[in-house]
Amino acid sequence: MKHTGCQHIRVWDDQANIGFPVFVMYPAADAHGTYELGPFSVTAGLNVPAGQGPYPVVVISHGSGGNRLAYLTLAQALAEAGYVVMMPEHFGNNKDDNFLEGKTRNLELRPRHITLCLDALADNDILKGAVQPGHPADTGLSRPARHPDPVQQCGTDIGSGAGQGQDHRPPH
């Protein structure tokens, strides 16, 4: 699978009254050219139709003081391999605004924002029907930013088996 799509979404946290950007990459139905994102580029079509899924989901959480585009190469490789990849930019803990670094509030927001990313998939017109329900994976460099028990943290059906080591490879 070599065709990828991408989209920019904004996820809203009603509880904290803040929004945060998320860059999403996914297997696409057709081939597309290069998409430029400032100093970065990916081979993907912006807002193009998703391929026929269902595809498993991976959330990549950037490290403290990082940004959502830091792992574009990894995200593109995962999307080409058949995964939907979500990369949130963590509010108050990113390269442009890092006032929550080392604060308890950051440890409260990060896991909830991962869950809100997953929840946003249910309303995503491009990815509707293309996402494999249950068992998302997450990865990141800031281990303390994750909830100690990801199964407990994920409040959505898609997160019901997170962190349990099942085989969630995409369909061939």
Beta strands, then each sheet from edge to edge (+ up, - down):
strand 1: 4-13
strand 2: 18-27
strand 3: 34-37
strand 4: 40-43
strand 5: 45-46
strand 6: 57-61
strand 7: 84-88
strand 8: 137-140
sheet 1: 5+ 1+ 2- 7+ 6+ 8+
sheet 2: 3+ 4-
end
